[in-house]
């Protein structure tokens, strides 16, 4: 059976593949510490689970809903977004999707024609480029020239062509944990609107900000900038709901109508019970979300200096958000004679039973990503194993 060219060229998600590999080894009895997946290690809060159970018992989760989500949920998302971004959206500006990832996929299908170019800062989340290609577009990876690791207008300008249509920006950034300031975002937004580009802001980690860092978004600017901007977010990270698969898109009504049509011809509605769970999440006391954030902040501050002391490890900047470390290990590769971070990750899993993601997956060879959304004992043990692994190969 001959497959289509677009799927023959499709690269599998490196994070999912490595996580699956680690889980298979663990199922065989291997003592693997899995630091690959972007998944909170907290359980979904009890109030959210209880709301889902109630919806099931009352029969509200038994039937199809509107393809773009139940009206109470869309209204609640609009209200939350209006509060967070000082906006004035209604439910007609909201589409609820099967995870933020599928929201991003739908936007590619809705916005891109063949050969349209999409600017994607390096390092990037593993699915951005592949989703652009599936939509027929062309990902253009923009490498930052500053020591901060953030792209600037001058970096973007070098990649701009007559085919450039869209810019994807993720802050806090996966995998690096970098957070863009308001002034940095405004400069980028003004440049993009000047060139009539669409801005897609992925704010999935907006609640996970540390050490007095301020969160800002392309979506908070009004006027022409907001007219050019689409928000993608979800419930997975802030509310520890990765398995519930709840994302959403907020944007102009005509775009949302198009997404609703796409939803009607693809997934139809997000699983009904998850929608009632999401509705409860939006009413969750903020202190529960804050407790998780504080725990991540403590882990970041505790383990960052320990990682930085590993032979050859360095950080351009300390992570400010999300829940990943993304150290530069090029010097480690030299010390050990290992050829690449792909080989480093494979050997580390095989010999030390620590699973992490090589920087090649994020467009940045010489770096590795490991999550600190894991318990402290596992993180302590993983650092000891990595240290021993490096010393054995030096």
NORPE-V993606 format. One record per residue. N is the residue number from 1. RES is the residue in one small letter. OMEGA is omega in radians with two decimals (NA if undefined). Layout:
BEGIN
N_RES_OMEGA / N_RES_OMEGA
END
This chain:
BEGIN
1_x_-3.09 / 2_x_-3.14 / 3_x_3.11 / 4_x_-3.13 / 5_x_-3.06 / 6_x_3.10 / 7_x_3.04 / 8_x_-3.14 / 9_x_-3.05 / 10_x_3.07 / 11_x_3.11 / 12_x_3.10 / 13_x_-3.11 / 14_x_-3.10 / 15_x_3.13 / 16_x_-3.13 / 17_x_-3.12 / 18_x_3.09 / 19_x_3.11 / 20_x_3.13 / 21_x_3.12 / 22_x_-3.14 / 23_x_3.11 / 24_x_3.11 / 25_x_-3.14 / 26_x_3.13 / 27_x_3.10 / 28_x_3.10 / 29_x_3.11 / 30_x_-3.10 / 31_x_-3.08 / 32_x_2.96 / 33_x_-3.02 / 34_x_-3.14 / 35_x_-3.05 / 36_x_-2.91 / 37_x_3.06 / 38_x_-3.01 / 39_x_3.08 / 40_x_3.11 / 41_x_3.07 / 42_x_3.00 / 43_x_3.01 / 44_x_-3.12 / 45_x_-3.02 / 46_x_-3.10 / 47_x_3.12 / 48_x_3.11 / 49_x_-3.13 / 50_x_3.12 / 51_x_3.11 / 52_x_3.13 / 53_x_3.11 / 54_x_3.13 / 55_x_3.11 / 56_x_-3.08 / 57_x_3.14 / 58_x_3.09 / 59_x_-3.08 / 60_x_-3.10 / 61_x_-3.01 / 62_x_-2.94 / 63_x_3.00 / 64_x_2.94 / 65_x_2.99 / 66_x_-3.06 / 67_x_-3.08 / 68_x_3.07 / 69_x_3.13 / 70_x_-3.07 / 71_x_3.13 / 72_x_3.14 / 73_x_3.13 / 74_x_3.08 / 75_x_-3.12 / 76_x_3.09 / 77_x_3.11 / 78_x_-3.14 / 79_x_3.13 / 80_x_3.12 / 81_x_3.11 / 82_x_3.12 / 83_x_-3.05 / 84_x_-3.00 / 85_x_3.14 / 86_x_-3.06 / 87_x_-3.10 / 88_x_-3.11 / 89_x_3.04 / 90_x_3.13 / 91_x_-3.13 / 92_x_3.10 / 93_x_-3.02 / 94_x_2.93 / 95_x_3.11 / 96_x_-3.00 / 97_x_3.13 / 98_x_-3.06 / 99_x_3.08 / 100_x_3.14 / 101_x_-3.14 / 102_x_3.02 / 103_x_3.10 / 104_x_3.12 / 105_x_-3.14 / 106_x_-3.14 / 107_x_3.06 / 108_x_3.13 / 109_x_-3.08 / 110_x_-2.96 / 111_x_-2.97 / 112_x_2.96 / 113_x_3.12 / 114_x_3.10 / 115_x_2.99 / 116_x_-3.10 / 117_x_-3.12 / 118_x_3.12 / 119_x_-3.10 / 120_x_3.12 / 121_x_3.05 / 122_x_-0.01 / 123_x_-3.04 / 124_x_3.01 / 125_x_-2.90 / 126_x_-3.02 / 127_x_-3.07 / 128_x_-3.06 / 129_x_-3.12 / 130_x_3.11 / 131_x_3.07 / 132_x_3.14 / 133_x_3.11 / 134_x_3.11 / 135_x_-3.13 / 136_x_-3.13 / 137_x_-3.12 / 138_x_3.10 / 139_x_3.08 / 140_x_-3.04 / 141_x_-3.05 / 142_x_-3.13 / 143_x_3.14 / 144_x_3.10 / 145_x_-3.11 / 146_x_3.11 / 147_x_3.13 / 148_x_-3.08 / 149_x_3.13 / 150_x_3.09 / 151_x_3.08 / 152_x_3.09 / 153_x_3.14 / 154_x_3.07 / 155_x_-3.14 / 156_x_-3.09 / 157_x_-3.13 / 158_x_-3.08 / 159_x_-3.08 / 160_x_3.03 / 161_x_3.11 / 162_x_-3.13 / 163_x_-3.12 / 164_x_-3.10 / 165_x_-2.93 / 166_x_3.03 / 167_x_3.06 / 168_x_3.09 / 169_x_-3.11 / 170_x_3.13 / 171_x_-0.09 / 172_x_-2.97 / 173_x_2.91 / 174_x_0.46 / 175_x_-2.87 / 176_x_-3.03 / 177_x_3.11 / 178_x_3.11 / 179_x_3.12 / 180_x_3.10 / 181_x_3.14 / 182_x_-3.12 / 183_x_3.10 / 184_x_3.14 / 185_x_-3.12 / 186_x_3.14 / 187_x_3.11 / 188_x_-3.11 / 189_x_3.13 / 190_x_3.10 / 191_x_-3.09 / 192_x_-3.13 / 193_x_3.06 / 194_x_-3.13 / 195_x_3.08 / 196_x_3.09 / 197_x_3.00 / 198_x_3.10 / 199_x_3.07 / 200_x_-3.12 / 201_x_3.12 / 202_x_-3.03 / 203_x_-3.03 / 204_x_-3.11 / 205_x_-2.99 / 206_x_-3.11 / 207_x_-3.07 / 208_x_-3.09 / 209_x_-2.97 / 210_x_2.97 / 211_x_3.06 / 212_x_3.04 / 213_x_3.11 / 214_x_3.06 / 215_x_2.99 / 216_x_-3.05 / 217_x_2.99 / 218_x_-3.05 / 219_x_-3.10 / 220_x_-3.14 / 221_x_-3.10 / 222_x_3.04 / 223_x_-3.06 / 224_x_-3.14 / 225_x_-3.13 / 226_x_3.11 / 227_x_-3.12 / 228_x_-2.95 / 229_x_3.07 / 230_x_3.14 / 231_x_2.97 / 232_x_3.10 / 233_x_-3.12 / 234_x_-3.00 / 235_x_-2.98 / 236_x_-2.99 / 237_x_-3.06 / 238_x_-3.02 / 239_x_-3.14 / 240_x_-3.05 / 241_x_-3.09 / 242_x_-3.09 / 243_x_-3.10 / 244_x_3.05 / 245_x_-3.11 / 246_x_3.04 / 247_x_3.08 / 248_x_3.07 / 249_x_3.06 / 250_x_-3.12 / 251_x_-3.12 / 252_x_-3.05 / 253_x_-3.12 / 254_x_3.08 / 255_x_-3.12 / 256_x_3.07 / 257_x_3.11 / 258_x_3.09 / 259_x_3.13 / 260_x_3.10 / 261_x_3.08 / 262_x_3.10 / 263_x_3.13 / 264_x_-3.13 / 265_x_3.12 / 266_x_-3.07 / 267_x_-2.80 / 268_x_-3.02 / 269_x_2.89 / 270_x_3.12 / 271_x_-2.97 / 272_x_-3.08 / 273_x_3.11 / 274_x_3.14 / 275_x_3.11 / 276_x_3.04 / 277_x_3.14 / 278_x_3.11 / 279_x_3.09 / 280_x_-3.14 / 281_x_-3.12 / 282_x_3.08 / 283_x_-3.12 / 284_x_3.06 / 285_x_-3.05 / 286_x_-3.10 / 287_x_3.12 / 288_x_3.06 / 289_x_-3.12 / 290_x_3.12 / 291_x_3.11 / 292_x_-3.14 / 293_x_-3.13 / 294_x_3.12 / 295_x_3.10 / 296_x_-3.13 / 297_x_3.11 / 298_x_3.12 / 299_x_3.10 / 300_x_-3.07 / 301_x_-3.13 / 302_x_-2.99 / 303_x_3.13 / 304_x_3.14 / 305_x_3.12 / 306_x_3.09 / 307_x_-3.11 / 308_x_3.14 / 309_x_3.13 / 310_x_-3.08 / 311_x_3.09 / 312_x_-3.12 / 313_x_3.02 / 314_x_3.12 / 315_x_3.03 / 316_x_3.05 / 317_x_3.08 / 318_x_3.09 / 319_x_-3.12 / 320_x_-3.10 / 321_x_-3.04 / 322_x_3.07 / 323_x_3.13 / 324_x_2.85 / 325_x_3.14 / 326_x_-3.07 / 327_x_3.01 / 328_x_-3.09 / 329_x_3.14 / 330_x_3.11 / 331_x_3.08 / 332_x_3.11 / 333_x_3.10 / 334_x_-3.11 / 335_x_-3.05 / 336_x_-3.09 / 337_x_3.09 / 338_x_-2.92 / 339_x_-3.04 / 340_x_3.08 / 341_x_3.03 / 342_x_3.09 / 343_x_3.12 / 344_x_-3.11 / 345_x_-3.13 / 346_x_3.12 / 347_x_-3.13 / 348_x_3.12 / 349_x_-3.08 / 350_x_-3.00 / 351_x_-3.07 / 352_x_3.10 / 353_x_3.00 / 354_x_-3.11 / 355_x_3.04 / 356_x_-3.02 / 357_x_3.11 / 358_x_-3.08 / 359_x_3.09 / 360_x_-3.13 / 361_x_-3.09 / 362_x_3.14 / 363_x_-3.09 / 364_x_3.07 / 365_x_-3.13 / 366_x_3.09 / 367_x_3.03 / 368_x_3.08 / 369_x_3.00 / 370_x_-3.09 / 371_x_2.93 / 372_x_2.94 / 373_x_-3.13 / 374_x_-3.09 / 375_x_-3.03 / 376_x_3.14 / 377_x_3.13 / 378_x_3.13 / 379_x_3.10 / 380_x_-3.12 / 381_x_-3.12 / 382_x_3.12 / 383_x_3.10 / 384_x_3.14 / 385_x_3.13 / 386_x_3.14 / 387_x_-3.14 / 388_x_3.12 / 389_x_-3.14 / 390_x_-3.11 / 391_x_3.13 / 392_x_-3.09 / 393_x_-3.14 / 394_x_NA
END
